[in-house]
Every structure is written in structure tokens, then in C-alpha cells.
């Protein structure tokens, strides 16, 4: 658990003149469930894209173990890190199985034709994410929660050790959201995946993450285990007087201040 | 199609064999139809044993080149149409609608006017250049914050097309009157003047463009999810897009320079194939190409027989069916 699988070192990034990330450094350990929390517009999505090498850093470096991410080819990155973006819209009616098969692309030869083993891996990925029964359905006609499971199954088919997910529960109702988080937790425990989630839902993160990093306006406020990170002090810095912490067992829950009584 | 199985090589072979049979059928039909009646039996005999007879002459000098040009044009336009739809993530994309056809046509007119001495083995220089420019222009005009906006893209294409058409009209006014009829016919898309010489000129460019497109077709599937997602799945979006832009422009330009702008074929055929066999580009591209070859040959048979003995430019036939089809897709088939 101690070895860092991903290391972000002094990363800054801006869109045109607008600075989005300011001198960010942190490490993610192999096999951990890491939450990136913060309000909308705090730079979470940009950070994930930089960690996956989709965006190039202006300053700073991202390492996968000892390799510098931006020196790897797209295929090499895709075999190490998978990324599930917040919105995924396929313009054409691919079936669920065809979509998950796309996750095998970084392992295919020049002609891009899947073999028996690829189909087997995809079948298992669909089973683990409970979308196997949907395999012949079109991705355009399944529910939001199912779509998210398909996207996770596709990422799983990539067989990368690290999975990055951007707001995987954003458009889901509470029970679907918890199902998705439980699925990710089981991938961490059974498949030994390193899970990195960006989310503004701090309560959901507190329940599942091993460690949480809180970022606001592109700066790291703190990194800690869920039971320690949301102190009144930190919350005041981020949300003003609006929110307060109550603990259920050892897990902190953030509630609107006037509900505390 | 609810029970669609994913892509496998054996599925590809089955589907392609079916369309090759259709192409064989359209071959025989195109050989025996025309202003001079030729029976199937005498056609087959003179293909197998060419002689100095009238039938042989008609077949080898008129009908065979016309069939070949039609098939190559259909292949290229449908293949590039399917590629345009993939990279623009839009089932409505077509070289005609996007202004790529007009751009190629303008380029071809320029190529003709200055009859380039540097023209290397019939390479459609200006046509290719303007077509690549048009598709790249439309892509970047349509891109808003990382997503492609259909409305903006089609509008940009239509405007670009109108502009290039105006340029063509301007250039045509500089021409002597007696050449106008020929160029006018060619602009509307025409196979009637196909010669074996022009077929030979087109083939190398079509092969050079088609082979790499088919080899990397799987990347089109990933790109249709958007640049960032494709990137996360292991595709380098910028270089892949550039390859597809250039090769599909080359396909369009080679055909437009020889046969003019035959519209909407590249829209109709890939669309129907997608409905029946699904959107996987590894099957969609070659199947659209071969089906498109048959489709254009069959449309050409209609063009030369419907008002026989006079002929209609084939572009008129395809636009006649294609334009309503496009409107139907625009109104009722949006996701």
C-alpha cells in the first residue's frame, strides 16, 4: 500500500489567462480509494485530465510509478490508467457490448480486431459491473445508472491498474449513486484497482474513500482520511458558515448549518 | 437491431460477400443496358473473348469504363461519407452538405483551367487542397468548448459551399460558350463521359487513400465518442483526425475531379448500412464502400435509361432521392 502509483508534482495549469490549478503536489498510493473533493469549478476535472495526460501541463510533472506520463504514448497510458469522463455521449447506436469492447483498443494490434481473450475479458468486465444482461441493448436507450456502469465496465476492460472517474454519480439518484460507489469499492478490494474519484458530493466520498483531497480554486486545502479532513475550520474556509459537520460513528456527514440542532 | 452481435472477421466476410454479389449483379445489368440492346449471352461471350465486333467495342469502350468509374466513385464517396460522419460524430455529414464537394469542384475547375503542367499522374492538386481545407474548416467552426455543434457545422458547410459555388460560377463566365455545356454536365455529377484513361488516373489515388482508412477504421469508433474519450482509450486524436481528414478529402477530390459533384450518395448508403449492420466502422466502412459502388452503378443505369435516348446527369438522380432523405433524417432521426 505504501508505494506511490501516481505522483503529481508542482502542477499548474491555466485555460488561456484563467489559472485553474496552482502548484499542486500529491501522491496516490497503489490500491487506495482516493477522493478529490471540492466545489464546482475548483479544478477537479482539469486535474483528472492532466493525470491521464489528456491535457498537457504547463508546469510540473505527473509520474506513473517512475515514468513521466507525457512521455508515454496514448496507448501506453491507456494500458496503465483508465478514465471515465463525466459526460459520455455516443452519437451512434453502439450496443453495450460493442462499447465495452472499445476498452480493449490499447491492447489490440494494428488492425484493431479483438481475439477470443479480449471477448472473454469484456464478458467478465460486464459481469462484474452487472451489465451483462444488457449486452445487446443500445447505449442510447439505457438509464443513466446503467450508462455509468457500462462506462466503468469499459474502463475495467482496459485492464489498467488506475481508474480515474469524474463525477461518476453526478446525474444519479441516491440509490444508484451508492450502487456505483459500492461497485467501485469492490473493484478496489477484489481487483486491486487504484480508484481516484473527483466529486462534489463530499458525504458520498467520506463513506467510501480511504483518503480525500480537498481543492478549492485550484489549490489543495488539505489531504487526509475522511474522519479527519472535514473539520469545522476547513469547512468554514471552503463554504463559509453554510455547512457544518455531524459524525455518525466515525464517518463525518456535512449538513446545512441550521439543521444541526 | 436488438440482437446485434459485435464485430468479428467472419461477420465482416459474410456481409462483404453479400455486397460483392450485388455488385456483380449490377455489373451485368450495366453491361447490357444502354441505347444499344446487348443480350446477356453475347455480352458475356464478348467479355470472355474480346473481338473486333460492334458489341465488343461498345462494351470495352463505353460500358465497362462507365461501370468502373461508377463503382469507383460510389466506393470512394460512400467510404469518405462514412468517415466524415464518424469524425464529425454526426450521421448527417456528407461531402455535399459540408461544402467539401463544392470545394473539390472549385479546385477541379482551377486544375482544369490552368491544366497544371506539374500535375503528377493526374493528382487532383487544387481539388485535394481545397477539400482538406473545407473539412478542417467545418470541423473547427463546429467545435464549441470541446463538443461539436451540429447546427454550426452544417451552417458553416452550407455557407462555404455557397461561396465556392459562386467562385465556380465566376470562373465559368471566363470560359468560351461552347465549353460550358460539358462543364455544366460535369459539375452536376456525370459518368457518361467516363473513359478507361480517366479510370486509370483515379485508381491509384483511391487505393492510396482507401487502404490506410480501412486499416485504421477501428479508431473511428473511438473518435466518435469525442476527442477526450478517444484519447483516454488510447487513440492520439489529433494525428488520427488529420489522417482521416486528408485521406477522405483525397477520396472526394479524386472523384469530383473526374465525375463532378455527385451528391448525397455518401449520406444515404452509410446511413442504411448503419441501420442494418450497426455503427462499427470496421464493418461500416468497407460495406458502405462496396454497397455504394453498386448503388451508384444502379443509379447510373436509371440515369441513362429513364429518358432514353437522352441522358440525365447522375448527380441529378442521387440529389433527387438524397435531398428528401436528408430532410427526413434532419427532422425525424435526430437522437
Interface residues (C-beta under 8 A of the other chain):
Chain A: X49 X52 X54 X73 X74 X75 X77 X78 X79 X82 X83 X85 X88 X89 X90 X91 X92 X93 X94 X95 X97 X98 X101 X102 X103 X105 X106 X108 X110 X111 X112 X113 X114 X119 X136 X137 X140 X154 X158
Chain B: X2 X3 X4 X5 X6 X7 X9 X89 X90 X91 X215 X216 X217 X218 X219 X221 X222 X224 X225 X226 X228 X229 X231 X232 X233 X234 X235 X236 X274 X278 X279 X280 X282 X335
